[in-house]
Amino acid sequence: MKNVLVIGGGRGQVPVMNLCHQYGCNVICVTPNGNYPGIKIADNVFFEDVKNYKSILEFAKKNNIEAVVTEQLDAGVYTVAYIAENLGLKGISCEVAKKFTNKFIMRNEAEKAGINVPKCLKINSLDKIEENLKSKNLKFPLIMKPVDGAASQGVQKVNSVEDICSYFDNTLSYSNSKEVIIEEFINGKEYVVEAYTKDFNVKNLIVGHRDYFNIDGTFIPCATVFVDANSANDNIELMLKETNEKLIKAFGLPFGITHAEYLYNEEENKIYLVEIAARGGGVFISSDLIPTACGVDANELLVKEVLGISDNSDINLCKGSSAYFCYLTPEGVVSKLDNIDKVENIEGVHKAFFDNIELGMHTLSIKDKSSRKGPILVKGRTKEDCYNIIDKVKKILDIQVSTSSEIKNIIWS
């Protein structure tokens, strides 16, 4: 029975924990203390911040850890690499991990590979900010984000130096390295590509586009709708797939799931990298939406890889589509929560999650991706199928919030 260290105890790590159990492993979860589902599933728990990789390494040395993995958790990627590298386990190197987690390094390495990236500036203070912006020929509007943040936390569109000064401390607070990047704002539609790499060979699995909530000052996706990569054959999708393969190969990823976000600028007819992660997409993209759209269980491929289970079979895609849809709630108290039991009975609904909302709960002001409720996962033959299914959900699901002034419905777009 192998001792497997799973970094993170959130619901995104539950599928890999279950797979490790299926392969007869002893699962040890590393997580901060809290209401995390992985705590109940794991055989043992080490309560620690997932970013404290040195402390976790010492624990791993003392507990005969034979494999280490994380999923849908950006904060765990470098920790997994550090432990694997120091213990000689199957994993990616720390050098490769930095390319997928540090946005400044990511942009520099992508540019070296011939991938279009926004012009950007890295800073750790506001000293000489105007001079530094001019040196990079950066003109407003711009995007300010933490160098190594996640979930859109601290990401802010800025229209002036005054805006930068106003939002800087908040953005910096979400950076582990206490660095911020300021980059040009690229107009365009956002796309997402999920892939699996085995022995340095990249296989695009699904390609999707994003819809966003129409809330000023935020960048919060309300949905991402995918099709299998074989069916993604318009000119933009072909460019995306080619760019994604080129980027992952250039970064030197030996194996694993990748989640990449790109912008397509129609005026220039160019694909720009937003970011790429060496893990599956959150909101159950890797565990559920990849297999429902293309028939490939990326989580199982990953678990087999870290456990050293040989699998020489080809990765073959089926035709299909899948999507997640989330919603937001106004600030207030949830006063009505009706028909949630009927949602999963709608044909085409794969799974519906209501574990982050309950009657009487106090909902906070909307800030970033962490404000989202759901998701609701759907599947179909085409993207149109997915939109039709969520329309049926919207007609049935009835959630209301009592705000300080009135009763408001949930926000879908």
N, C-alpha and C positions, 0 to 999 in steps of 0.2 A: 504494500500500500504506500504510494508516494505521498509525501507531504507537499501540498501545493499552496503557495502563498498567493492569495488574491488581494490585490491592492484596491481598496474601496469596498464599501458595504451597501452602496445605494442600489436602487432597483435596476440600474443598468448593468450591474455586475452579477445579478442573480442568475441570468442564463448561463454564464460560464461556470458559476459555482455548481449549478445543477448538472452540467456536462461533466465536470470533474468528478462529481459523485457517481455519475453513470459509468465512468471509467475506473471506478474503485479507488479513488484518491481520498486522502484525508485533507479536507479543506480548512485552511487557516486564513481568516479574514483580518486585514489591517484596516481599521476605520476609527475615526473619532467616536466617542460615545454619543449616542443619540438614537432617534427612532429610525434606524436603518434596517431594511428587511434582511440584508445579508447576515446580520448578527444572529438571527434565528436559524438561518440555513447552515451556517458554518459549523464545523466540528469544534473549532477553537477560535478565539478572537484575541487579537493584539490591539488594544486601544491606543492609537497613535495617529497623529496628523499624517496623511498620506504623502505629504511633501517632505517629511523628515527622513530622508533616505538613509542617512548615516545610522540613525537609531534603529531603523527597520533592518538594515544590514546586520547589525549586531544581534538582533533578535533572530534573524534567519540563520546566522552562523551557529547559534546555540540550539536551534530546533530542527536541524537536519532537513532544511528545505531543499527539495529536489527539482522544483519548477516554480516559476513566478509569472503572473499574468495580470493584466487589467483590461477593462473594456468600457467603452463609452465614458471614459474619465480622463480628460486631458492632464489633470494634475498627477495622475499615476504613471504616465508614460516614461518620464525621466527616472522615476524611482525604480520601475521595473528594469530599465536598462542598466542602472547603477548596480542593482543587486545581481542581475544576470552576469554582468561583466566581471564583478568581483568574485562571484562564486563559480564561474565557468559554466553557467547554465545557458540553455537555449534562449536567445533574446537578441535584441538589437544593441548596438554599442551606444555609449553615452554621446559620442560625437554625432552619430546619426540622429539620436533622440533630440538633440539640441536643434537640429534643422527642422524638426517637426513641432517644436514647442516654443522656440524663441522667434518671434515674428520678425525681428531685425535680421537675425542670422538667416531665417527662412527666405526673406526677400533678397538678400545678397546672394545666397546660393542659387535661388531660382533665376536671378538675372544672369549669373554666370552660365547657366544652362540654356540661356536664350528664351526664357519665359518672361512675358510682359508682367511687370509689377508696378504699382504706384510709386512715384518718387516719394521718398520719406526721409525723415530726420529723427534721430534718437536723442533724447534728452533725459536728464535726471534732476534738472532744476530749471527755473525760469530765467537764469542768467543769460543775458544777451539774446533773448528769444527772437527779437526782430531781426537782428543781424544774422542769426542762424537760419531763419526762414529765408532770408534773401540769398544766403549762400547756396541754398538748394533750389532756388527759384520756385518756392512754394507759394501759391496764391490762393486766397480764400474763394470758396469754402474749402475746408480741410476736415480730415477725420483724425481724432485723437483717441488712442487706445493704449492699454497696458501692453508692454512687450510680451508678457507671458501670462496673460489673463485668459479667461474662458467664459462661455455663455453670454457673450456680449456685455459683460459687466464692465462698467467704466468707459464704454465706447461712447464717444460724443462727437457730434458734428459741430464744428466751430466756424464762426463767420468773421472773427476778428481776433486781434491780440488780446483784447479784453476778455473775450470768451475763453481763450486758452488759459489766461490767468485765473479766471473764475472757476473753471472745471478741473484744473490741473491736479489739485490735491486729491480730489475724488478718484480721478483716473489712476493716479499713482498708487492709491491705496489698494488697488486690485492687482498690482504687479509684485510678484515674489522678489524680483531682482531690483525693484524700485527704479524702474526705467519706463519711459513712455515713448511711443513713436507718434509722430505727426506726419500724415501723408496726404497726397492729393486725393480729392474726391472724384471718383470715377463714376460717371453716369452709365447706367446699364442695367440689364436684367441679370439676376443672380441664378446661377446653376450649381448643382451639387453632383459630384461623381463619387460613387463608392466602388472600391476595387479590392482585390486580394492579390498579394504578391507571394509567390512560392519560388524559392531558389532564384531570386532576383528577376523572375519572369512575372510581368504585370498583366493581370486580367481585369479589365473593367467589367463590373457586374451590373450596376444600374445607374441611370442618368436621370436627374430630375431638375425641376425648376422650383423657385421659391415664390410664395406670396407673402406679403408683409402686412402687419397691422398698420392702419393709417393713423398713427399717433405721433404727433410732432416731437422731434428730438429723440426718438427711439429707433432702434433697428431690430425689431422683434418679428421673426417669421411666424405667421399663423398657420402655414401649411408648406409642405414640400411634397411634390407629386412626382413619382418615378415611373419609368418604364425600363424593361430589361435593356441592357446595353446593345444587344443585337438589333433591337427595334429603333434605337436612337440613331437615326440616319439622315436627319436634315443637315444642312451645311454647318450650322452652329454646333450641333451635337458631335459631328465628325471632328471638328476642330477641338472640342472639349476632350474627346477621348484621346486624340493624338497628344494633346498638351499634357493630359494626366499621366499617360504612360511615360512620356519624356521626362516629366518632373520626378516621378517616383524612382525611375532608373538613375537619374542624375543625383538624387539624394542618397543612393546606395542602400535602400531598404532591402534586407535579405528575405524577409517574410512578414506577413501580417496584413491586417485590414487597414485601409486608409479611407479617410473621409476628407474630401477636398471641396472647397467652395471657390467659385470663379465668377467674374463679371464679364458680360459680353457688351462691348461698346459698339453700337451700331454704326456711328459716324466713322469710326476708324476701322470697323470690321476686325476688331482685335479681342482676344481673350486675355483678361488680366487675372492673376492669382489674388484671391482674398486671403486664404490660408489653407493649409493642409495639415491633417493630424494623423499620427501613426496609431490609430485606434478607430473603432467603428463610430458612426454617427450616433449621437444621443437620441432621445425620444424613440428608442427601440428601433432605430433604422437598421443597425447591423444584425440584431437578434431576430427581428420580425419582418421588416419591410424588404430586406434583401431576399430572404427565402420566398416570401409571398410573391415578389415581382419576377424573380428569375429562377427560383428553385434551388439556389445554392445556399447551404448552411455555412455562412462565413465563420460563425462562432465555433462550430465543430472543427472546421479546418484549422482555426487558431489553436484550439485546445489540443488537438492531435499534434500540432507542431511543437508546442512547448513541452508536451509529455513524451515526445520522441516516438510517437506511433507513426509508422511509415504508411503513406497513402500516395500511391503513384497514379491514381486515376486522374483523368482529365477533368477540368472544370467546364461543364457544359450548361448552357443557359436555356431555360424555358421562356416562352413568351408570356408576358404579363405586365401588370401595373399595380402599384401600391402607393399609399400616401399616409401621412399623419396630418391631423387637423387639431389645433389647439384653440383655446379661447381664453379671454381675459375677464376679470371681474372688476367692477368699479370698487373704490375704497368704501368699506362699510361692513354690514353684517349680512351673511347669507340667510335670507328669510324664506326662500322657497327652493326646494330641490326635488323636482318631480320627474318621473318616467325614466330615471337612470337605469332601472332594471329592464326596460324595453329596448334600450339602444343596441345591446349585443344581439338581440333577436332580429335586427334588420339585416336582410340579405346583403352580404358584401362587407359587413362590419367584422373585422378580424378580432380586435380586442378594444375594449373601452376602459379607460382608467379613471376612477373617481376617488382615488385614495388621497388626493391633495385638496379635496373640498368636502365640506360637511355642513349640515344645517347648524346655524348659530355661530359659525366661525367668523372671525374678524379678518376681512381681506384688506391688504395693504395697498398703497398707491403703486401704480404701474411704473417699473424701472427698467427691466431688462428681461432676458429670456427666462430667468428664474421666476418671473411673475406669472408665467403661463400656467393654465390648468389643463388637465387631460394627460396625455393625448387620446385621441380616438383614431385607431388604425383601421384602414379600409383596404380592400383589394378588388381588382377587376381585371378585365382584359385590356382596357385602355385607360388613359387619363380621364377621358370623359366619363367613364364608368365611376371613377373615384369621386368626381365632383357631384355626380348624380346621387351617389350614396350619402355623401355628407349633407346634401340638401334635405334628404329624408330625415337625417339625424336632427338637423336644425328645427324641423317642424315638430318633432316629438319632445326633444329635451327642453325642459322648462326650469330655468334657474334664475332667481331674482335676488337682488341685493338691496337692502335698505341703507341708503346713504344718509348724510346729515340733512338732506333736503327733500328726497323723493325715493321712490322705488325704481330701480333700474334693472334692465336685463343684462345678460352676459354679452360680451363683445366678441364677435366672430371675425371682424375684419377692420 
